Amino acid sequence: MPKMGDGMTEGKVLRWMKQPGDPVAQGEVIVEIETDKVNVDLEAEWDGVVAQLLVPAGEVAAVGVPIALIARPGEEIERLPAPTPAEPVATGAAAPAAATAEPKAPSSESAGGVRASPLARKMAAQRGIPLTAIHGTGPEGRITKEDVEAALAPGTAATEIPLTRMRQTIARRMTLSKQQAPHFYVSVSVAVDDALALRRQLNDGKSEAEKISINDLIVKAAALALVRFPNLNAAFADGVVRRLPDVNISIAVALPEGLIVPTLYHCDRKPVWQIAAEARELVERARLGRLRPDDLTGGTFTLSNLGMFEVDVFAAIINPPQAAILAVGAAKPQAVVREGSLAVATVMQATLSADHRVTDGVEAARFLGEVRRLLENPVGLVIERPAV
């Protein structure tokens, strides 16, 4: 079981694409894994033949536990025993799996043994009410249409909605971040008229699949600023600050189930057009639930942009063990004073949340000042730079 996220400790085998005896090629998907946040297709790392499946579909295994054996064609290998509950793996009937498994859909007849009429199940599902939150008055406690209507009546007690595995993970990691990392916040206003003009120029004549977004320019600006301020491209762990050699930007992607932060690698070394293409592909895979293991690891800094939702300004929670996260709002026209005269500029608010164990306000302000300088003089974002 590979580690497919910085906070991942176990994964659930959802579906095997190959069975014992089937040939497999390097890069071919062999199994679908459910993590705390997303489902990930795991690819074979070499050519061979599937010799043994050690963890059946539906069971949970800890990170590092073997889940299958792949042999060379014609190679005879010794079969391994399947992991037992005594090892760090939970079977479908074991308590750890029950504690971490995603709750079944509220309209499922078998969810928690709840009995309900088909109409009641449909009504509850349409209104987002878990059947477990409704008192059934029918035979043997069966939930009826009238019970669902009663649950919707004014004055009814609040509905309790069980957390999915993703929401459980978000709750755990964000609580840990706020409890352990002393957050502080620094904000700046950035005039992005020139960045928007450059974007229009770069996108002129391009197809939708080739266009660059303002977010791609922000990613590039943040990456170049991180090279100058390496304390913000760092992690705090085990009582020490680790400055990280690569600049890998995690970008926040909203899914119906919650927020995930897949990673764009080496953003300081890549041209903006490549960042744009990789970001577009990464977001699409995230929304389709087809992220790869390395998409969810390796991030050194996070960017969260709520501008598309007309949010003006907000502060984000640091994604541990990273040292900082940049929150970006909408770019909107507003009055500004330039050289003593009133003018109109398109202004965006950017707020840095940083870990005070790693950095301080002066360094955070200088970092944001560099991000602002790059966005307000955006030609530097598209000039080829030698690899570091």
N, C-alpha and C positions, 0 to 999 in steps of 0.2 A: 504494500500500500504506500504510494508515494505521498510526500508532503505537498499539498496543493493549495497552500495559503499559509501566511505567517502564523496564524493562530490555530491551524488544523492539528488535531491530535488523533483523529480516526476518520474513517470514511465507510460508506455503505456501498456494497456491490449491488448495483441496480440491475444490470443486464450484461450477460456475456455475449459478444458477437461471434466468438469462436468456441468450438467444442474440442475435446481431446481428439487428436488425430488430424485436425484441420491444419493446413499450411498457413503461415502468416508471414507477411513481408514487412520489412522495416518501415515504420511510418503508418502502418495500417492500424485502424482502431480495433482494439480487441475487447474492451470492456468500458461500460459507462459507470462512473463513480459519483455518488452523491456526497458532497461535502456539506458543511454547515450553511453555505451560502448558495452554491450553484452545483449543477451537474456537469461533470467534466468527462470528455472522451479521452481515454488513456491509449496511447499508441505504442506499438511494439518497438523496442529499441534495436532489434536485429531480426534477420530472416530466420525462419525455423519452422518447427511443428509444435503445436500445443500438446504438451505431454500430460499435464494434469491441472485441473482446476481445484485449488485448495479451499477457497471460500465461495460457497454457493451464492447465487443471486438472492438478495434479501437480507444477507447477514452483514454485520459490521466488523471491521478489522482495524486495529490500531495502526498508526503510521509505522512503517518498517516491517510489518508482518508480511511474509510471503503470501500472495494470493493465487499465484499460478506458476507453472514451470513451462518454459519453452526450451526445446531441445533442437540440436542441429538435425537436419534430415538424416534418418538412419541411425542416429545416436541412441544407445540404450542408456537410460538413466534410472537411478534408484528412486522409487516413488517416496514422497514425503508424507508423513501423517498430517491430516488436516489440523489446523490450530484448534485447541480445546479451550473451554472457558477458563482454564487455569492460566492460559497464556493471555497476553493483552489483546483478546478479541472477544466480542460479545455476540452470541448467537441470537437468533430471532426471539428465543424464549427467555433470554437472560435479562436480568434487571437493567444493566447498563444500556442495552439497546432500547429498552422500553423508555428509559429516561431521556434518551437523546433523539429518538425517532420523531420525525415530523408528525404532528397530529393528523389523523385522517380527516378528510373533508367532512364538514358538518352535515352534509346530506347523505352520508354513508349509513346504510342500515346496520353495518357491523361496528360502527365507531362506538367503542365502549359498551357494546351490547345494547345500544339504544333501539327500542322498537318504535316505529312511526309509520303512519299510513303514507302511501306514495304522494298524495296531495300535500300532506304536512311536510314531507321532506322537500318537495319542490318549493313550497311557500317559504320555508326556513332558509333554503339555499338562496332564493331570490332576494331575500331581505338581509342576508349575511348573519343569521342568528344560528349559533351552534345548537344542535338538538340537545346536547348535554345541559344547556342552560334553560330548557323548557320542561316544565312539570307536566307529565302525561297523565290524563284522567281516564284513558280508555282501558280495555281489558289488559291485565298484567302490566299496567303502567304505559300502555301504548300511547304515543303522541298523536293527537287528532288535529284536524284543521282548526277546531275551536280553541285548542290549546295554543296553537301558534298565534291566532288572533288575540288571545288573551295576553300573550307575551308582548304583543305590539301595542296594547292599550296604554293610554296615558297613565302615568303613575306607576307603571310596572318597574320593578327593580332593574338596575343596570345590567346589561348583557355582558357576560364574561367571555372573551374570545381567547382561546388558547394560543400561545405563541408558536409560530413555526420555528423550525431549526434555525433559519436565517435570522429571525427576530431575536431568538435566544442568544445567538452569537453576537449580534449587534449590541444587545443589552449588556452582555458580559464584557465585551471589549471596550465599549464606550464608558461603562462604569469604572472599569480598571484604569482607563486613561485619565478620567477626571479625578479619580482618587489618588493616583500615584504621580501623575505629571502635573507640576504646578504651572498651569496655563497663564500666559499673559497675551495681550492683544495689541496690535499696532495697525492703524488704518491709514491709507493715503488715497487721494483722488488722482486719477490718471486721465489725461485728455487723449482720446484715442482716435481723433479725426484723421491723423496721418496714417495710423495703422489700418483704419477702415478704407482709406483711399488706396493704400498699397494693396490691401486684400482685393479690392475691386479690380485693380490693374492686373494683379497676378491671375485672377479668375476669368479675365476677359477671354472669351472664346473657348473656355474649358467646359467639359461636360460636368454634370453634377458629381460624378464619381471622382473627378480630378480636382475639385475646388478645395480651397483652403478656408478654414473658419477662423474667426477671431480667437477661438479657444486654442487653435493650433499655434497662433502667434504668441499667446500667453504662455503656453507650454514651453516654447522655445525661449522666451524671455526669462522665465523662471529658471530654466536649465542653465542658461548662460550666467545668470546672477548667482546661482548656487556654486558655480566654479570659483567665483570670486569670494564667496562666503561659505566655506566648507563646513563650518560649524552647524549650518542649517541643513546640510546634506549628511546627516549623522543619525546615530541611534544611541539611546541611553539604555544600557543593559548591564546587569551584574555590577553596578556601582561605578562603571566607567563610560566615557563617551567614545564611541567608535566613529571616526570620520570614514565615510564610505568612498571607495575609489571610483565608482561609477555613478552617473546621474541618471536615475531611473524614476520617471514621474508616474505615480499612480493617479489615474483620473477617475473621479467619482461618476458612476453610471447608475441611474435610478431604474430599478425593476419593480414590477408590481409587488413583489415580496419584500423589497427593501433595497438598500444601497450596497453596491459592491465596488471595489477599487482595483480593477485590472491595471497592469503595468506597461508603460512604454519605455523601452530600454534605450540607454545611451542618447538621451535627447539633446545633450550638449554637442554631440558629434554629428548629428543627422541634419540634413537640410529640412526646411519647413515642409516642402512638398512630401517628403518621405514620412515625416511625423503625421501629416494629415492623412495619408493613405493608411498608415498603420493604425492610427486612432479610429478611423472609420471602420476598418475591419475588426478591430478589437471590440468596439461598441456593438457591432452587428453580431459577433459571436456571443457576446455577453447576453444580448436580448434573446438569442436563439437557444441559450443554455449550452453552448458548444465551446466554452473556454478550454484551453489546454492547461496542463499543470503549471508551466512557467508563466502563464498569464497572471497568476494570482500570487506570485512571490517576487522578491527582489526589489520592491519599491523602496526608494530612499526619501521621497517627498511626495506630498499629495496635493492635487489641485481639485477644488470643488467649485463648480460654476453654476449658479442659479439664475443667471441673467436671462435665460430663455423663459423663465417663469415670472419675469418682471419684478424680481426681488432687487431692491436697491442696495442693501448692505446686510451682511450677516457674519457671524463668527462661527467657525467650524471646530469640532473636537479633533484633537491630534490622533492620528492613526498609529497606535503603538506598534513597534518601538521607535518609530520615526520621531524626529525632533520638532517638526513643524508641518503646518498645512496652510495653504493659501485659499481663501474664500473670495470669490469674485461675483459681483452683482451686475445688474443690467447697465449697458451704456446708453445714457439718455442726454438729450440736449439740456443745457442749463446756462445761466448767465455766469460769466467769469470776467475778471478784470485783467486786462493785458496792457502793459505799459501805460497804465493810468486811464485806459478807456474800457468801457463796457463792451463785451462781445459775447457771442454764443459759441459754446464748445460742446462736443459730445464727451461726456465724462463718465467714467466707470469707477466704482469704489472697490478697493482691494484691501482685505483684512488678513493679516498674518496672525495665526495662533501659534505660539512657540512654547517650548519647554524651558522653563527658567533654570533647570538644572544644567542645560546645555548652552544656553545663550542668554543675552540680556537685551534690554530695550534699544540700546544704541546700535548694536549689531543688526537687530531686526529692522530698525529704521533705515539703516544703510542698505540692507538687502532690498527693502521695498523701494528705496530711492533708485537703486539700479534697475529694478523691474520697470519702474516708471520711466526712467531715462530710455531704456531700450524700446518700450512701446511708443513713446512720444517721438523717437527717432528711429523708426522701424527698419530703415534700410539695412542696419547692422544685423537684423534677424535673418536676412535672406542672402547675405554675403557668405560664400563658402569659407569655412574655417578648417584649418588642418586638424586632423585627429590628435587628441592628447595622448 
